[in-house]
Amino acid sequence: MPPPPKILSGTVISAGLMEKAVKVRTTKPVYDSFLRKHYTRPKIHHVSDPNSSLRTGDVVRIAAITPRGVNGGIRHVVTNILAPWGPPIEERPPIPTFDQIAEKVFTKIHAKSERRLARKAEARIAGDRKSKGKHTDLVGGLGPEVVDAEAIVEEKANQ
């Protein structure tokens, strides 16, 4: 189970221009020690909106869900609408729950890692058939190890 997400609230500043995504501006209090003054610093997040239920001006609550590098630059999802702007919430498509979104994202990540491992195993077997003997290989990214090619081919054939 992933760690609990960091919850932020902000205002939708751009909706409908990207497919299934919106821009949300959040603010963070900052203290300037030179000026000895508190002020708010805005930050813009790209947020996943799977059902396109948000409109520009909505005040929403968002949560971080995906690790860095997955789904492009989108690392947050909408959890609920705090204050709608325009049509009421009942007339919009429903927002999926955080658990539904988390399950979908992590199954996607798991499927991708399985495909990657399968590709590496196929490449290793194809390379073993060419060499017909022992060769060095990077195993698990730890460093070069001597691998018996015939044992890998027999193991794959038994499966």
The 8 nearest C-alpha neighbors of each residue, nearest first, counted from 0:
[[1, 2, 3, 101, 105, 102, 98, 4],
 [0, 2, 3, 4, 101, 64, 105, 65],
 [3, 1, 4, 0, 5, 64, 63, 101],
 [4, 2, 1, 5, 0, 63, 6, 64],
 [5, 3, 63, 62, 6, 2, 64, 1],
 [4, 6, 62, 63, 7, 3, 61, 64],
 [5, 7, 62, 61, 4, 60, 8, 63],
 [8, 6, 61, 60, 62, 5, 9, 25],
 [9, 7, 60, 59, 61, 25, 6, 58],
 [8, 10, 25, 24, 59, 58, 23, 60],
 [9, 11, 58, 23, 24, 57, 56, 12],
 [10, 12, 23, 55, 56, 57, 22, 13],
 [11, 13, 55, 22, 23, 10, 56, 24],
 [14, 12, 22, 55, 21, 11, 15, 16],
 [15, 13, 21, 55, 54, 16, 53, 22],
 [14, 16, 17, 18, 13, 21, 54, 51],
 [15, 17, 14, 18, 13, 21, 20, 19],
 [18, 16, 20, 15, 19, 21, 14, 13],
 [17, 19, 20, 16, 15, 51, 21, 48],
 [20, 18, 48, 49, 51, 47, 17, 50],
 [21, 19, 47, 48, 17, 18, 46, 45],
 [20, 22, 14, 46, 13, 45, 23, 47],
 [23, 21, 45, 13, 12, 44, 11, 46],
 [22, 24, 11, 44, 10, 43, 12, 9],
 [25, 23, 43, 9, 10, 42, 44, 41],
 [26, 24, 9, 42, 41, 8, 43, 23],
 [27, 25, 41, 40, 39, 42, 28, 24],
 [26, 28, 40, 39, 29, 41, 25, 42],
 [29, 27, 39, 38, 40, 26, 37, 30],
 [30, 28, 38, 37, 39, 27, 40, 31],
 [31, 29, 37, 36, 32, 38, 28, 35],
 [30, 32, 35, 34, 36, 33, 37, 29],
 [31, 33, 35, 34, 30, 36, 37, 29],
 [34, 32, 35, 31, 36, 30, 37, 29],
 [33, 35, 36, 31, 32, 30, 37, 38],
 [36, 34, 32, 33, 31, 30, 37, 38],
 [35, 37, 34, 31, 30, 38, 32, 33],
 [38, 36, 30, 29, 31, 28, 35, 39],
 [37, 39, 29, 28, 30, 36, 40, 31],
 [40, 38, 28, 27, 29, 26, 41, 37],
 [39, 41, 27, 26, 28, 29, 38, 42],
 [42, 40, 26, 25, 27, 24, 39, 43],
 [41, 43, 25, 24, 26, 44, 40, 27],
 [42, 44, 24, 23, 25, 22, 41, 45],
 [45, 43, 23, 22, 46, 24, 42, 75],
 [44, 46, 22, 73, 21, 23, 20, 72],
 [45, 47, 75, 76, 21, 20, 73, 44],
 [46, 48, 20, 76, 49, 19, 75, 73],
 [47, 49, 19, 20, 51, 50, 77, 46],
 [50, 48, 19, 51, 47, 20, 94, 95],
 [49, 51, 52, 48, 92, 19, 94, 93],
 [52, 50, 48, 19, 49, 53, 92, 20],
 [51, 53, 92, 50, 91, 54, 48, 93],
 [54, 52, 51, 14, 57, 55, 48, 11],
 [53, 55, 14, 57, 56, 84, 52, 11],
 [54, 56, 11, 14, 12, 13, 57, 53],
 [55, 57, 11, 84, 10, 54, 12, 58],
 [58, 56, 83, 84, 11, 10, 55, 82],
 [57, 59, 10, 82, 81, 9, 80, 83],
 [60, 58, 80, 81, 9, 8, 79, 57],
 [59, 61, 8, 79, 7, 78, 77, 80],
 [62, 60, 77, 7, 78, 76, 6, 8],
 [61, 63, 6, 75, 76, 5, 4, 7],
 [64, 62, 75, 4, 74, 5, 65, 76],
 [63, 65, 75, 74, 62, 4, 76, 101],
 [66, 64, 74, 69, 63, 67, 75, 104],
 [65, 67, 69, 68, 74, 64, 63, 70],
 [66, 68, 69, 65, 74, 72, 71, 70],
 [67, 69, 71, 66, 70, 72, 65, 74],
 [68, 70, 71, 67, 66, 65, 72, 74],
 [71, 69, 73, 72, 68, 74, 65, 67],
 [72, 70, 69, 73, 68, 74, 67, 45],
 [71, 73, 70, 74, 45, 68, 69, 67],
 [72, 74, 45, 71, 46, 70, 75, 47],
 [73, 75, 65, 63, 64, 72, 46, 66],
 [76, 74, 63, 46, 62, 64, 73, 47],
 [77, 75, 47, 46, 61, 62, 78, 63],
 [76, 78, 61, 79, 60, 48, 62, 47],
 [77, 79, 61, 60, 97, 76, 96, 62],
 [80, 78, 60, 77, 59, 81, 94, 61],
 [79, 81, 59, 82, 58, 60, 83, 57],
 [80, 82, 59, 58, 79, 83, 60, 57],
 [83, 81, 58, 80, 57, 84, 59, 56],
 [84, 82, 57, 80, 85, 87, 58, 81],
 [85, 83, 57, 56, 86, 82, 54, 55],
 [84, 86, 83, 87, 54, 57, 56, 55],
 [85, 87, 84, 90, 88, 83, 91, 89],
 [88, 86, 89, 90, 83, 85, 91, 84],
 [87, 89, 91, 90, 86, 83, 80, 92],
 [88, 90, 87, 91, 92, 93, 86, 52],
 [91, 89, 88, 87, 86, 92, 93, 52],
 [92, 90, 88, 52, 89, 93, 87, 86],
 [91, 93, 52, 50, 94, 90, 51, 89],
 [94, 92, 91, 95, 52, 50, 89, 88],
 [93, 95, 96, 92, 50, 79, 52, 78],
 [96, 94, 99, 93, 97, 100, 78, 49],
 [97, 95, 99, 98, 100, 94, 78, 79],
 [96, 98, 100, 99, 101, 78, 95, 76],
 [99, 97, 101, 96, 100, 102, 95, 103],
 [100, 98, 102, 96, 97, 101, 103, 95],
 [99, 101, 103, 97, 98, 102, 104, 96],
 [102, 100, 98, 104, 103, 99, 97, 105],
 [103, 101, 99, 105, 100, 104, 106, 98],
 [102, 104, 100, 106, 101, 105, 107, 99],
 [105, 103, 107, 101, 106, 102, 100, 108],
 [104, 106, 108, 107, 102, 103, 109, 101],
 [107, 105, 109, 103, 108, 104, 102, 110],
 [106, 108, 104, 110, 105, 109, 111, 103],
 [107, 109, 105, 111, 106, 110, 104, 112],
 [110, 108, 106, 112, 111, 107, 105, 113],
 [111, 109, 113, 107, 112, 108, 106, 114],
 [110, 112, 108, 114, 109, 113, 107, 115],
 [111, 113, 115, 109, 114, 110, 116, 108],
 [114, 112, 110, 116, 115, 111, 117, 109],
 [115, 113, 117, 111, 112, 116, 118, 110],
 [116, 114, 112, 118, 113, 117, 111, 119],
 [115, 117, 119, 113, 118, 114, 120, 112],
 [118, 116, 114, 120, 115, 119, 113, 121],
 [119, 117, 121, 115, 116, 120, 122, 114],
 [118, 120, 122, 116, 117, 121, 123, 115],
 [119, 121, 123, 117, 122, 118, 116, 124],
 [122, 120, 118, 124, 123, 119, 125, 117],
 [123, 121, 125, 119, 120, 124, 126, 118],
 [122, 124, 120, 126, 121, 125, 119, 127],
 [125, 123, 127, 121, 126, 122, 152, 120],
 [126, 124, 122, 128, 127, 123, 121, 129],
 [125, 127, 123, 129, 124, 128, 122, 130],
 [128, 126, 124, 148, 130, 129, 125, 131],
 [127, 129, 125, 131, 126, 130, 124, 148],
 [128, 130, 126, 127, 131, 125, 132, 124],
 [129, 131, 127, 132, 128, 126, 133, 134],
 [132, 130, 128, 129, 127, 148, 149, 133],
 [131, 133, 130, 148, 147, 134, 149, 127],
 [134, 132, 147, 148, 146, 145, 135, 131],
 [133, 135, 145, 146, 136, 132, 147, 148],
 [136, 134, 145, 144, 143, 146, 137, 133],
 [137, 135, 143, 144, 138, 134, 145, 146],
 [136, 138, 143, 142, 140, 139, 144, 141],
 [137, 139, 140, 136, 141, 142, 144, 143],
 [140, 138, 141, 137, 142, 136, 143, 144],
 [139, 141, 138, 137, 142, 143, 136, 144],
 [142, 140, 139, 138, 137, 143, 144, 136],
 [141, 143, 137, 140, 138, 144, 139, 136],
 [144, 142, 137, 136, 135, 138, 145, 141],
 [143, 145, 135, 136, 146, 137, 142, 138],
 [146, 144, 135, 134, 136, 133, 147, 143],
 [145, 147, 133, 134, 148, 135, 144, 136],
 [148, 146, 133, 150, 149, 132, 151, 145],
 [149, 147, 127, 151, 150, 132, 133, 146],
 [148, 150, 152, 151, 147, 153, 132, 131],
 [151, 149, 153, 148, 152, 147, 154, 146],
 [152, 150, 154, 148, 153, 149, 155, 147],
 [151, 153, 155, 149, 154, 150, 156, 124],
 [154, 152, 156, 150, 155, 151, 149, 157],
 [153, 155, 151, 157, 156, 152, 150, 158],
 [154, 156, 152, 158, 153, 157, 151, 124],
 [155, 157, 153, 154, 158, 152, 151, 150],
 [158, 156, 154, 155, 153, 152, 151, 150],
 [157, 155, 156, 154, 153, 152, 151, 150]]
